Amino acid sequence: MNISPLFIATLLFALCCSTVDLYRKNCEVSIDEADKCAIKLMFEGDRNRFVPRSLADMDVHCRMATTNIKCVEKHSRCYSAFPRQIMGTAMSNLKRAFKKRCTREGKRVCIKDDNTSEPAHQEVDKWTFNMKYIVDKIENTQQIPAVCCAFHIFRENLLQTVAKLCENSTKDSSAKYIEKTISGAVNDFMEIGCNRYRSLKDCRTYLPEITKTLEENVSKGVPKQNTSAIFHFLRIAVQLE
C-alpha cells in the first residue's frame, strides 16, 4: 500500500453556507477543482491514484504532489483572513510531510496493490460520510465537537486498518508514520477547537450520543464517496472565526 502523506488529512474545509462572504466566487481555482487536488494528496481515498513502485516512480509521485499542493494553495487565496490562515497552516504542515516523504528514506514504505488497499480507501470514505452528516444533521453549536470526534474515529480506524494491511512488512513503521503525519497536519485545528475532545475516549465521555451515532454511521461501511472530507471540514472550521 502506498502511504503518501497526508491528509491534509485532515484538515481543511471550505465555507459555511451562512458565511458565503468569506469566499470570493471568481476564484482562479474553484472549490470542486481544489477538492479533486486535495483527494490526490490523501494517503488513501483516491482510488485512481498513481501508485509508485520504484524510486523513479516516487519522483513522479512527488512532482504530482507539488502540483496538487499549489492547486489547493491557489484556492485558499479566495478566502478571508481566518479560513485562509487555517488552510495556510495546514498546507505548511503538508509541505513538510511531503518533503520528508520524498526523501530516499521516506520512500521506503509499505506498498500493496489496489485491491488490498481498498479497506484503507473505505476508511477515508467513512470519514467523508461523517463530515457530510455533521454539516447536514448536527446543529451548529455541536458541529465543531462532532468534527473532533469524527476525526478521532477516522484516525483510530485507519491506523488499525493500515496495521492489518501491512502486518507482514512495515506494520509498525507505517502506522507510526501515518500517526505522526496526521497529528502534525491537524494539530493547529485540534489545539483551537478540540480542547475537551482530544481522544475518542473523551468523545465517548463528553459527547456520548453524537459519538455513538458517528460510530454507528460507519460501522457497516458506507457508499464510495466522490468528494474529500477536507472542504466539509473547512465549512465548519470557519465557525471558530
MODELLER restraints for C-alpha pairs under 7 A, 6 or more apart:
rsr = mdl.restraints
at = mdl.atoms
rsr.add(forms.Gaussian(group=physical.xy_distance, feature=features.Distance(at['CA:1:A'], at['CA:110:A']), mean=5.32, stdev=0.5))
rsr.add(forms.Gaussian(group=physical.xy_distance, feature=features.Distance(at['CA:1:A'], at['CA:111:A']), mean=3.53, stdev=0.5))
rsr.add(forms.Gaussian(group=physical.xy_distance, feature=features.Distance(at['CA:1:A'], at['CA:112:A']), mean=3.73, stdev=0.5))
rsr.add(forms.Gaussian(group=physical.xy_distance, feature=features.Distance(at['CA:1:A'], at['CA:113:A']), mean=6.23, stdev=0.5))
rsr.add(forms.Gaussian(group=physical.xy_distance, feature=features.Distance(at['CA:1:A'], at['CA:117:A']), mean=5.70, stdev=0.5))
rsr.add(forms.Gaussian(group=physical.xy_distance, feature=features.Distance(at['CA:2:A'], at['CA:51:A']), mean=6.34, stdev=0.5))
rsr.add(forms.Gaussian(group=physical.xy_distance, feature=features.Distance(at['CA:2:A'], at['CA:109:A']), mean=6.92, stdev=0.5))
rsr.add(forms.Gaussian(group=physical.xy_distance, feature=features.Distance(at['CA:2:A'], at['CA:110:A']), mean=6.14, stdev=0.5))
rsr.add(forms.Gaussian(group=physical.xy_distance, feature=features.Distance(at['CA:2:A'], at['CA:111:A']), mean=4.71, stdev=0.5))
rsr.add(forms.Gaussian(group=physical.xy_distance, feature=features.Distance(at['CA:2:A'], at['CA:112:A']), mean=6.74, stdev=0.5))
rsr.add(forms.Gaussian(group=physical.xy_distance, feature=features.Distance(at['CA:3:A'], at['CA:43:A']), mean=4.92, stdev=0.5))
rsr.add(forms.Gaussian(group=physical.xy_distance, feature=features.Distance(at['CA:3:A'], at['CA:109:A']), mean=6.75, stdev=0.5))
rsr.add(forms.Gaussian(group=physical.xy_distance, feature=features.Distance(at['CA:3:A'], at['CA:110:A']), mean=6.97, stdev=0.5))
rsr.add(forms.Gaussian(group=physical.xy_distance, feature=features.Distance(at['CA:4:A'], at['CA:42:A']), mean=6.89, stdev=0.5))
rsr.add(forms.Gaussian(group=physical.xy_distance, feature=features.Distance(at['CA:4:A'], at['CA:43:A']), mean=4.28, stdev=0.5))
rsr.add(forms.Gaussian(group=physical.xy_distance, feature=features.Distance(at['CA:5:A'], at['CA:42:A']), mean=6.54, stdev=0.5))
rsr.add(forms.Gaussian(group=physical.xy_distance, feature=features.Distance(at['CA:5:A'], at['CA:43:A']), mean=5.23, stdev=0.5))
rsr.add(forms.Gaussian(group=physical.xy_distance, feature=features.Distance(at['CA:5:A'], at['CA:97:A']), mean=6.03, stdev=0.5))
rsr.add(forms.Gaussian(group=physical.xy_distance, feature=features.Distance(at['CA:5:A'], at['CA:98:A']), mean=6.08, stdev=0.5))
rsr.add(forms.Gaussian(group=physical.xy_distance, feature=features.Distance(at['CA:5:A'], at['CA:101:A']), mean=6.73, stdev=0.5))
rsr.add(forms.Gaussian(group=physical.xy_distance, feature=features.Distance(at['CA:5:A'], at['CA:181:A']), mean=6.45, stdev=0.5))
rsr.add(forms.Gaussian(group=physical.xy_distance, feature=features.Distance(at['CA:6:A'], at['CA:41:A']), mean=6.20, stdev=0.5))
rsr.add(forms.Gaussian(group=physical.xy_distance, feature=features.Distance(at['CA:6:A'], at['CA:42:A']), mean=4.88, stdev=0.5))
rsr.add(forms.Gaussian(group=physical.xy_distance, feature=features.Distance(at['CA:6:A'], at['CA:43:A']), mean=5.14, stdev=0.5))
rsr.add(forms.Gaussian(group=physical.xy_distance, feature=features.Distance(at['CA:6:A'], at['CA:94:A']), mean=6.76, stdev=0.5))
rsr.add(forms.Gaussian(group=physical.xy_distance, feature=features.Distance(at['CA:6:A'], at['CA:181:A']), mean=6.29, stdev=0.5))
rsr.add(forms.Gaussian(group=physical.xy_distance, feature=features.Distance(at['CA:6:A'], at['CA:182:A']), mean=6.44, stdev=0.5))
rsr.add(forms.Gaussian(group=physical.xy_distance, feature=features.Distance(at['CA:7:A'], at['CA:41:A']), mean=6.42, stdev=0.5))
rsr.add(forms.Gaussian(group=physical.xy_distance, feature=features.Distance(at['CA:7:A'], at['CA:42:A']), mean=4.49, stdev=0.5))
rsr.add(forms.Gaussian(group=physical.xy_distance, feature=features.Distance(at['CA:7:A'], at['CA:43:A']), mean=6.40, stdev=0.5))
rsr.add(forms.Gaussian(group=physical.xy_distance, feature=features.Distance(at['CA:7:A'], at['CA:182:A']), mean=6.49, stdev=0.5))
rsr.add(forms.Gaussian(group=physical.xy_distance, feature=features.Distance(at['CA:8:A'], at['CA:41:A']), mean=6.88, stdev=0.5))
rsr.add(forms.Gaussian(group=physical.xy_distance, feature=features.Distance(at['CA:8:A'], at['CA:42:A']), mean=6.46, stdev=0.5))
rsr.add(forms.Gaussian(group=physical.xy_distance, feature=features.Distance(at['CA:8:A'], at['CA:90:A']), mean=6.70, stdev=0.5))
rsr.add(forms.Gaussian(group=physical.xy_distance, feature=features.Distance(at['CA:8:A'], at['CA:94:A']), mean=6.07, stdev=0.5))
rsr.add(forms.Gaussian(group=physical.xy_distance, feature=features.Distance(at['CA:8:A'], at['CA:185:A']), mean=5.93, stdev=0.5))
rsr.add(forms.Gaussian(group=physical.xy_distance, feature=features.Distance(at['CA:9:A'], at['CA:42:A']), mean=6.09, stdev=0.5))
rsr.add(forms.Gaussian(group=physical.xy_distance, feature=features.Distance(at['CA:9:A'], at['CA:182:A']), mean=6.24, stdev=0.5))
rsr.add(forms.Gaussian(group=physical.xy_distance, feature=features.Distance(at['CA:9:A'], at['CA:185:A']), mean=6.63, stdev=0.5))
rsr.add(forms.Gaussian(group=physical.xy_distance, feature=features.Distance(at['CA:10:A'], at['CA:182:A']), mean=6.91, stdev=0.5))
rsr.add(forms.Gaussian(group=physical.xy_distance, feature=features.Distance(at['CA:10:A'], at['CA:185:A']), mean=6.41, stdev=0.5))
rsr.add(forms.Gaussian(group=physical.xy_distance, feature=features.Distance(at['CA:10:A'], at['CA:186:A']), mean=5.83, stdev=0.5))
rsr.add(forms.Gaussian(group=physical.xy_distance, feature=features.Distance(at['CA:10:A'], at['CA:230:A']), mean=6.22, stdev=0.5))
rsr.add(forms.Gaussian(group=physical.xy_distance, feature=features.Distance(at['CA:11:A'], at['CA:90:A']), mean=6.57, stdev=0.5))
rsr.add(forms.Gaussian(group=physical.xy_distance, feature=features.Distance(at['CA:11:A'], at['CA:185:A']), mean=6.87, stdev=0.5))
rsr.add(forms.Gaussian(group=physical.xy_distance, feature=features.Distance(at['CA:11:A'], at['CA:186:A']), mean=5.77, stdev=0.5))
rsr.add(forms.Gaussian(group=physical.xy_distance, feature=features.Distance(at['CA:11:A'], at['CA:230:A']), mean=5.45, stdev=0.5))
rsr.add(forms.Gaussian(group=physical.xy_distance, feature=features.Distance(at['CA:11:A'], at['CA:233:A']), mean=6.43, stdev=0.5))
rsr.add(forms.Gaussian(group=physical.xy_distance, feature=features.Distance(at['CA:12:A'], at['CA:87:A']), mean=5.95, stdev=0.5))
rsr.add(forms.Gaussian(group=physical.xy_distance, feature=features.Distance(at['CA:12:A'], at['CA:230:A']), mean=4.68, stdev=0.5))
rsr.add(forms.Gaussian(group=physical.xy_distance, feature=features.Distance(at['CA:12:A'], at['CA:231:A']), mean=5.74, stdev=0.5))
rsr.add(forms.Gaussian(group=physical.xy_distance, feature=features.Distance(at['CA:12:A'], at['CA:233:A']), mean=5.32, stdev=0.5))
rsr.add(forms.Gaussian(group=physical.xy_distance, feature=features.Distance(at['CA:12:A'], at['CA:234:A']), mean=4.66, stdev=0.5))
rsr.add(forms.Gaussian(group=physical.xy_distance, feature=features.Distance(at['CA:13:A'], at['CA:230:A']), mean=4.47, stdev=0.5))
rsr.add(forms.Gaussian(group=physical.xy_distance, feature=features.Distance(at['CA:13:A'], at['CA:231:A']), mean=2.88, stdev=0.5))
rsr.add(forms.Gaussian(group=physical.xy_distance, feature=features.Distance(at['CA:13:A'], at['CA:232:A']), mean=4.83, stdev=0.5))
rsr.add(forms.Gaussian(group=physical.xy_distance, feature=features.Distance(at['CA:13:A'], at['CA:233:A']), mean=3.88, stdev=0.5))
rsr.add(forms.Gaussian(group=physical.xy_distance, feature=features.Distance(at['CA:13:A'], at['CA:234:A']), mean=2.49, stdev=0.5))
rsr.add(forms.Gaussian(group=physical.xy_distance, feature=features.Distance(at['CA:13:A'], at['CA:235:A']), mean=5.22, stdev=0.5))
rsr.add(forms.Gaussian(group=physical.xy_distance, feature=features.Distance(at['CA:14:A'], at['CA:231:A']), mean=4.28, stdev=0.5))
rsr.add(forms.Gaussian(group=physical.xy_distance, feature=features.Distance(at['CA:14:A'], at['CA:232:A']), mean=6.14, stdev=0.5))
rsr.add(forms.Gaussian(group=physical.xy_distance, feature=features.Distance(at['CA:14:A'], at['CA:233:A']), mean=6.80, stdev=0.5))
rsr.add(forms.Gaussian(group=physical.xy_distance, feature=features.Distance(at['CA:14:A'], at['CA:234:A']), mean=4.12, stdev=0.5))
rsr.add(forms.Gaussian(group=physical.xy_distance, feature=features.Distance(at['CA:14:A'], at['CA:235:A']), mean=4.41, stdev=0.5))
rsr.add(forms.Gaussian(group=physical.xy_distance, feature=features.Distance(at['CA:15:A'], at['CA:234:A']), mean=5.79, stdev=0.5))
rsr.add(forms.Gaussian(group=physical.xy_distance, feature=features.Distance(at['CA:15:A'], at['CA:235:A']), mean=3.67, stdev=0.5))
rsr.add(forms.Gaussian(group=physical.xy_distance, feature=features.Distance(at['CA:15:A'], at['CA:236:A']), mean=6.98, stdev=0.5))
rsr.add(forms.Gaussian(group=physical.xy_distance, feature=features.Distance(at['CA:15:A'], at['CA:238:A']), mean=6.53, stdev=0.5))
rsr.add(forms.Gaussian(group=physical.xy_distance, feature=features.Distance(at['CA:16:A'], at['CA:235:A']), mean=4.23, stdev=0.5))
rsr.add(forms.Gaussian(group=physical.xy_distance, feature=features.Distance(at['CA:16:A'], at['CA:236:A']), mean=6.19, stdev=0.5))
rsr.add(forms.Gaussian(group=physical.xy_distance, feature=features.Distance(at['CA:22:A'], at['CA:79:A']), mean=5.41, stdev=0.5))
rsr.add(forms.Gaussian(group=physical.xy_distance, feature=features.Distance(at['CA:22:A'], at['CA:80:A']), mean=5.07, stdev=0.5))
rsr.add(forms.Gaussian(group=physical.xy_distance, feature=features.Distance(at['CA:23:A'], at['CA:78:A']), mean=5.66, stdev=0.5))
rsr.add(forms.Gaussian(group=physical.xy_distance, feature=features.Distance(at['CA:23:A'], at['CA:79:A']), mean=4.57, stdev=0.5))
rsr.add(forms.Gaussian(group=physical.xy_distance, feature=features.Distance(at['CA:23:A'], at['CA:80:A']), mean=6.54, stdev=0.5))
rsr.add(forms.Gaussian(group=physical.xy_distance, feature=features.Distance(at['CA:24:A'], at['CA:78:A']), mean=5.02, stdev=0.5))
rsr.add(forms.Gaussian(group=physical.xy_distance, feature=features.Distance(at['CA:24:A'], at['CA:79:A']), mean=6.26, stdev=0.5))
rsr.add(forms.Gaussian(group=physical.xy_distance, feature=features.Distance(at['CA:27:A'], at['CA:75:A']), mean=6.78, stdev=0.5))
rsr.add(forms.Gaussian(group=physical.xy_distance, feature=features.Distance(at['CA:27:A'], at['CA:78:A']), mean=5.83, stdev=0.5))
rsr.add(forms.Gaussian(group=physical.xy_distance, feature=features.Distance(at['CA:28:A'], at['CA:74:A']), mean=6.98, stdev=0.5))
rsr.add(forms.Gaussian(group=physical.xy_distance, feature=features.Distance(at['CA:28:A'], at['CA:75:A']), mean=6.86, stdev=0.5))
rsr.add(forms.Gaussian(group=physical.xy_distance, feature=features.Distance(at['CA:29:A'], at['CA:71:A']), mean=6.94, stdev=0.5))
rsr.add(forms.Gaussian(group=physical.xy_distance, feature=features.Distance(at['CA:29:A'], at['CA:74:A']), mean=6.26, stdev=0.5))
rsr.add(forms.Gaussian(group=physical.xy_distance, feature=features.Distance(at['CA:29:A'], at['CA:75:A']), mean=5.02, stdev=0.5))
rsr.add(forms.Gaussian(group=physical.xy_distance, feature=features.Distance(at['CA:30:A'], at['CA:75:A']), mean=6.55, stdev=0.5))
rsr.add(forms.Gaussian(group=physical.xy_distance, feature=features.Distance(at['CA:34:A'], at['CA:71:A']), mean=6.12, stdev=0.5))
rsr.add(forms.Gaussian(group=physical.xy_distance, feature=features.Distance(at['CA:34:A'], at['CA:72:A']), mean=5.13, stdev=0.5))
rsr.add(forms.Gaussian(group=physical.xy_distance, feature=features.Distance(at['CA:34:A'], at['CA:75:A']), mean=6.29, stdev=0.5))
rsr.add(forms.Gaussian(group=physical.xy_distance, feature=features.Distance(at['CA:35:A'], at['CA:227:A']), mean=6.72, stdev=0.5))
rsr.add(forms.Gaussian(group=physical.xy_distance, feature=features.Distance(at['CA:35:A'], at['CA:228:A']), mean=6.29, stdev=0.5))
rsr.add(forms.Gaussian(group=physical.xy_distance, feature=features.Distance(at['CA:35:A'], at['CA:231:A']), mean=6.89, stdev=0.5))
rsr.add(forms.Gaussian(group=physical.xy_distance, feature=features.Distance(at['CA:37:A'], at['CA:68:A']), mean=4.98, stdev=0.5))
rsr.add(forms.Gaussian(group=physical.xy_distance, feature=features.Distance(at['CA:37:A'], at['CA:71:A']), mean=6.46, stdev=0.5))
rsr.add(forms.Gaussian(group=physical.xy_distance, feature=features.Distance(at['CA:37:A'], at['CA:72:A']), mean=6.58, stdev=0.5))
rsr.add(forms.Gaussian(group=physical.xy_distance, feature=features.Distance(at['CA:38:A'], at['CA:68:A']), mean=6.97, stdev=0.5))
rsr.add(forms.Gaussian(group=physical.xy_distance, feature=features.Distance(at['CA:38:A'], at['CA:72:A']), mean=6.76, stdev=0.5))
rsr.add(forms.Gaussian(group=physical.xy_distance, feature=features.Distance(at['CA:39:A'], at['CA:45:A']), mean=6.47, stdev=0.5))
rsr.add(forms.Gaussian(group=physical.xy_distance, feature=features.Distance(at['CA:39:A'], at['CA:46:A']), mean=5.83, stdev=0.5))
rsr.add(forms.Gaussian(group=physical.xy_distance, feature=features.Distance(at['CA:39:A'], at['CA:228:A']), mean=5.60, stdev=0.5))
rsr.add(forms.Gaussian(group=physical.xy_distance, feature=features.Distance(at['CA:40:A'], at['CA:46:A']), mean=5.79, stdev=0.5))
rsr.add(forms.Gaussian(group=physical.xy_distance, feature=features.Distance(at['CA:40:A'], at['CA:49:A']), mean=6.76, stdev=0.5))
rsr.add(forms.Gaussian(group=physical.xy_distance, feature=features.Distance(at['CA:41:A'], at['CA:65:A']), mean=6.44, stdev=0.5))
rsr.add(forms.Gaussian(group=physical.xy_distance, feature=features.Distance(at['CA:41:A'], at['CA:68:A']), mean=6.97, stdev=0.5))
rsr.add(forms.Gaussian(group=physical.xy_distance, feature=features.Distance(at['CA:44:A'], at['CA:120:A']), mean=6.14, stdev=0.5))
rsr.add(forms.Gaussian(group=physical.xy_distance, feature=features.Distance(at['CA:44:A'], at['CA:121:A']), mean=5.16, stdev=0.5))
rsr.add(forms.Gaussian(group=physical.xy_distance, feature=features.Distance(at['CA:44:A'], at['CA:124:A']), mean=6.64, stdev=0.5))
rsr.add(forms.Gaussian(group=physical.xy_distance, feature=features.Distance(at['CA:45:A'], at['CA:121:A']), mean=4.45, stdev=0.5))
rsr.add(forms.Gaussian(group=physical.xy_distance, feature=features.Distance(at['CA:45:A'], at['CA:124:A']), mean=5.34, stdev=0.5))
rsr.add(forms.Gaussian(group=physical.xy_distance, feature=features.Distance(at['CA:45:A'], at['CA:125:A']), mean=6.77, stdev=0.5))
rsr.add(forms.Gaussian(group=physical.xy_distance, feature=features.Distance(at['CA:52:A'], at['CA:58:A']), mean=5.42, stdev=0.5))
rsr.add(forms.Gaussian(group=physical.xy_distance, feature=features.Distance(at['CA:52:A'], at['CA:61:A']), mean=6.62, stdev=0.5))
rsr.add(forms.Gaussian(group=physical.xy_distance, feature=features.Distance(at['CA:62:A'], at['CA:102:A']), mean=6.22, stdev=0.5))
rsr.add(forms.Gaussian(group=physical.xy_distance, feature=features.Distance(at['CA:76:A'], at['CA:84:A']), mean=5.53, stdev=0.5))
rsr.add(forms.Gaussian(group=physical.xy_distance, feature=features.Distance(at['CA:76:A'], at['CA:87:A']), mean=6.32, stdev=0.5))
rsr.add(forms.Gaussian(group=physical.xy_distance, feature=features.Distance(at['CA:77:A'], at['CA:84:A']), mean=6.44, stdev=0.5))
rsr.add(forms.Gaussian(group=physical.xy_distance, feature=features.Distance(at['CA:82:A'], at['CA:241:A']), mean=6.14, stdev=0.5))
rsr.add(forms.Gaussian(group=physical.xy_distance, feature=features.Distance(at['CA:83:A'], at['CA:238:A']), mean=5.65, stdev=0.5))
rsr.add(forms.Gaussian(group=physical.xy_distance, feature=features.Distance(at['CA:90:A'], at['CA:185:A']), mean=5.76, stdev=0.5))
rsr.add(forms.Gaussian(group=physical.xy_distance, feature=features.Distance(at['CA:93:A'], at['CA:184:A']), mean=6.40, stdev=0.5))
rsr.add(forms.Gaussian(group=physical.xy_distance, feature=features.Distance(at['CA:93:A'], at['CA:185:A']), mean=5.32, stdev=0.5))
rsr.add(forms.Gaussian(group=physical.xy_distance, feature=features.Distance(at['CA:94:A'], at['CA:185:A']), mean=6.26, stdev=0.5))
rsr.add(forms.Gaussian(group=physical.xy_distance, feature=features.Distance(at['CA:97:A'], at['CA:181:A']), mean=6.34, stdev=0.5))
rsr.add(forms.Gaussian(group=physical.xy_distance, feature=features.Distance(at['CA:100:A'], at['CA:106:A']), mean=5.91, stdev=0.5))
rsr.add(forms.Gaussian(group=physical.xy_distance, feature=features.Distance(at['CA:101:A'], at['CA:107:A']), mean=5.96, stdev=0.5))
rsr.add(forms.Gaussian(group=physical.xy_distance, feature=features.Distance(at['CA:109:A'], at['CA:170:A']), mean=6.94, stdev=0.5))
rsr.add(forms.Gaussian(group=physical.xy_distance, feature=features.Distance(at['CA:109:A'], at['CA:174:A']), mean=6.53, stdev=0.5))
rsr.add(forms.Gaussian(group=physical.xy_distance, feature=features.Distance(at['CA:110:A'], at['CA:166:A']), mean=6.38, stdev=0.5))
rsr.add(forms.Gaussian(group=physical.xy_distance, feature=features.Distance(at['CA:110:A'], at['CA:169:A']), mean=6.69, stdev=0.5))
rsr.add(forms.Gaussian(group=physical.xy_distance, feature=features.Distance(at['CA:110:A'], at['CA:170:A']), mean=5.63, stdev=0.5))
rsr.add(forms.Gaussian(group=physical.xy_distance, feature=features.Distance(at['CA:110:A'], at['CA:174:A']), mean=6.61, stdev=0.5))
rsr.add(forms.Gaussian(group=physical.xy_distance, feature=features.Distance(at['CA:119:A'], at['CA:161:A']), mean=6.87, stdev=0.5))
rsr.add(forms.Gaussian(group=physical.xy_distance, feature=features.Distance(at['CA:120:A'], at['CA:158:A']), mean=6.40, stdev=0.5))
rsr.add(forms.Gaussian(group=physical.xy_distance, feature=features.Distance(at['CA:120:A'], at['CA:161:A']), mean=6.22, stdev=0.5))
rsr.add(forms.Gaussian(group=physical.xy_distance, feature=features.Distance(at['CA:120:A'], at['CA:162:A']), mean=6.78, stdev=0.5))
rsr.add(forms.Gaussian(group=physical.xy_distance, feature=features.Distance(at['CA:123:A'], at['CA:154:A']), mean=6.62, stdev=0.5))
rsr.add(forms.Gaussian(group=physical.xy_distance, feature=features.Distance(at['CA:123:A'], at['CA:157:A']), mean=6.84, stdev=0.5))
rsr.add(forms.Gaussian(group=physical.xy_distance, feature=features.Distance(at['CA:123:A'], at['CA:158:A']), mean=5.85, stdev=0.5))
rsr.add(forms.Gaussian(group=physical.xy_distance, feature=features.Distance(at['CA:125:A'], at['CA:222:A']), mean=6.91, stdev=0.5))
rsr.add(forms.Gaussian(group=physical.xy_distance, feature=features.Distance(at['CA:125:A'], at['CA:224:A']), mean=6.03, stdev=0.5))
rsr.add(forms.Gaussian(group=physical.xy_distance, feature=features.Distance(at['CA:125:A'], at['CA:225:A']), mean=5.48, stdev=0.5))
rsr.add(forms.Gaussian(group=physical.xy_distance, feature=features.Distance(at['CA:126:A'], at['CA:218:A']), mean=5.67, stdev=0.5))
rsr.add(forms.Gaussian(group=physical.xy_distance, feature=features.Distance(at['CA:126:A'], at['CA:221:A']), mean=6.99, stdev=0.5))
rsr.add(forms.Gaussian(group=physical.xy_distance, feature=features.Distance(at['CA:126:A'], at['CA:222:A']), mean=6.06, stdev=0.5))
rsr.add(forms.Gaussian(group=physical.xy_distance, feature=features.Distance(at['CA:127:A'], at['CA:150:A']), mean=6.74, stdev=0.5))
rsr.add(forms.Gaussian(group=physical.xy_distance, feature=features.Distance(at['CA:127:A'], at['CA:154:A']), mean=5.65, stdev=0.5))
rsr.add(forms.Gaussian(group=physical.xy_distance, feature=features.Distance(at['CA:127:A'], at['CA:229:A']), mean=6.55, stdev=0.5))
rsr.add(forms.Gaussian(group=physical.xy_distance, feature=features.Distance(at['CA:128:A'], at['CA:228:A']), mean=5.97, stdev=0.5))
rsr.add(forms.Gaussian(group=physical.xy_distance, feature=features.Distance(at['CA:128:A'], at['CA:229:A']), mean=4.28, stdev=0.5))
rsr.add(forms.Gaussian(group=physical.xy_distance, feature=features.Distance(at['CA:130:A'], at['CA:150:A']), mean=6.55, stdev=0.5))
rsr.add(forms.Gaussian(group=physical.xy_distance, feature=features.Distance(at['CA:130:A'], at['CA:214:A']), mean=6.34, stdev=0.5))
rsr.add(forms.Gaussian(group=physical.xy_distance, feature=features.Distance(at['CA:131:A'], at['CA:147:A']), mean=6.96, stdev=0.5))
rsr.add(forms.Gaussian(group=physical.xy_distance, feature=features.Distance(at['CA:131:A'], at['CA:229:A']), mean=6.15, stdev=0.5))
rsr.add(forms.Gaussian(group=physical.xy_distance, feature=features.Distance(at['CA:131:A'], at['CA:232:A']), mean=6.05, stdev=0.5))
rsr.add(forms.Gaussian(group=physical.xy_distance, feature=features.Distance(at['CA:131:A'], at['CA:233:A']), mean=6.81, stdev=0.5))
rsr.add(forms.Gaussian(group=physical.xy_distance, feature=features.Distance(at['CA:132:A'], at['CA:232:A']), mean=6.50, stdev=0.5))
rsr.add(forms.Gaussian(group=physical.xy_distance, feature=features.Distance(at['CA:134:A'], at['CA:143:A']), mean=6.15, stdev=0.5))
rsr.add(forms.Gaussian(group=physical.xy_distance, feature=features.Distance(at['CA:134:A'], at['CA:146:A']), mean=6.86, stdev=0.5))
rsr.add(forms.Gaussian(group=physical.xy_distance, feature=features.Distance(at['CA:143:A'], at['CA:236:A']), mean=6.83, stdev=0.5))
rsr.add(forms.Gaussian(group=physical.xy_distance, feature=features.Distance(at['CA:144:A'], at['CA:193:A']), mean=6.68, stdev=0.5))
rsr.add(forms.Gaussian(group=physical.xy_distance, feature=features.Distance(at['CA:144:A'], at['CA:236:A']), mean=6.55, stdev=0.5))
rsr.add(forms.Gaussian(group=physical.xy_distance, feature=features.Distance(at['CA:145:A'], at['CA:194:A']), mean=6.50, stdev=0.5))
rsr.add(forms.Gaussian(group=physical.xy_distance, feature=features.Distance(at['CA:145:A'], at['CA:197:A']), mean=6.83, stdev=0.5))
rsr.add(forms.Gaussian(group=physical.xy_distance, feature=features.Distance(at['CA:146:A'], at['CA:210:A']), mean=6.84, stdev=0.5))
rsr.add(forms.Gaussian(group=physical.xy_distance, feature=features.Distance(at['CA:148:A'], at['CA:194:A']), mean=5.94, stdev=0.5))
rsr.add(forms.Gaussian(group=physical.xy_distance, feature=features.Distance(at['CA:148:A'], at['CA:197:A']), mean=6.40, stdev=0.5))
rsr.add(forms.Gaussian(group=physical.xy_distance, feature=features.Distance(at['CA:149:A'], at['CA:197:A']), mean=6.85, stdev=0.5))
rsr.add(forms.Gaussian(group=physical.xy_distance, feature=features.Distance(at['CA:149:A'], at['CA:200:A']), mean=6.33, stdev=0.5))
rsr.add(forms.Gaussian(group=physical.xy_distance, feature=features.Distance(at['CA:149:A'], at['CA:203:A']), mean=5.77, stdev=0.5))
rsr.add(forms.Gaussian(group=physical.xy_distance, feature=features.Distance(at['CA:149:A'], at['CA:211:A']), mean=6.40, stdev=0.5))
rsr.add(forms.Gaussian(group=physical.xy_distance, feature=features.Distance(at['CA:150:A'], at['CA:214:A']), mean=6.61, stdev=0.5))
rsr.add(forms.Gaussian(group=physical.xy_distance, feature=features.Distance(at['CA:152:A'], at['CA:199:A']), mean=6.17, stdev=0.5))
rsr.add(forms.Gaussian(group=physical.xy_distance, feature=features.Distance(at['CA:152:A'], at['CA:200:A']), mean=5.44, stdev=0.5))
rsr.add(forms.Gaussian(group=physical.xy_distance, feature=features.Distance(at['CA:153:A'], at['CA:200:A']), mean=6.58, stdev=0.5))
rsr.add(forms.Gaussian(group=physical.xy_distance, feature=features.Distance(at['CA:159:A'], at['CA:175:A']), mean=5.74, stdev=0.5))
rsr.add(forms.Gaussian(group=physical.xy_distance, feature=features.Distance(at['CA:162:A'], at['CA:175:A']), mean=6.31, stdev=0.5))
rsr.add(forms.Gaussian(group=physical.xy_distance, feature=features.Distance(at['CA:163:A'], at['CA:171:A']), mean=4.92, stdev=0.5))
rsr.add(forms.Gaussian(group=physical.xy_distance, feature=features.Distance(at['CA:163:A'], at['CA:172:A']), mean=6.99, stdev=0.5))
rsr.add(forms.Gaussian(group=physical.xy_distance, feature=features.Distance(at['CA:163:A'], at['CA:175:A']), mean=6.04, stdev=0.5))
rsr.add(forms.Gaussian(group=physical.xy_distance, feature=features.Distance(at['CA:196:A'], at['CA:202:A']), mean=6.96, stdev=0.5))
rsr.add(forms.Gaussian(group=physical.xy_distance, feature=features.Distance(at['CA:197:A'], at['CA:203:A']), mean=5.49, stdev=0.5))
rsr.add(forms.Gaussian(group=physical.xy_distance, feature=features.Distance(at['CA:203:A'], at['CA:211:A']), mean=6.21, stdev=0.5))
rsr.add(forms.Gaussian(group=physical.xy_distance, feature=features.Distance(at['CA:204:A'], at['CA:211:A']), mean=6.03, stdev=0.5))
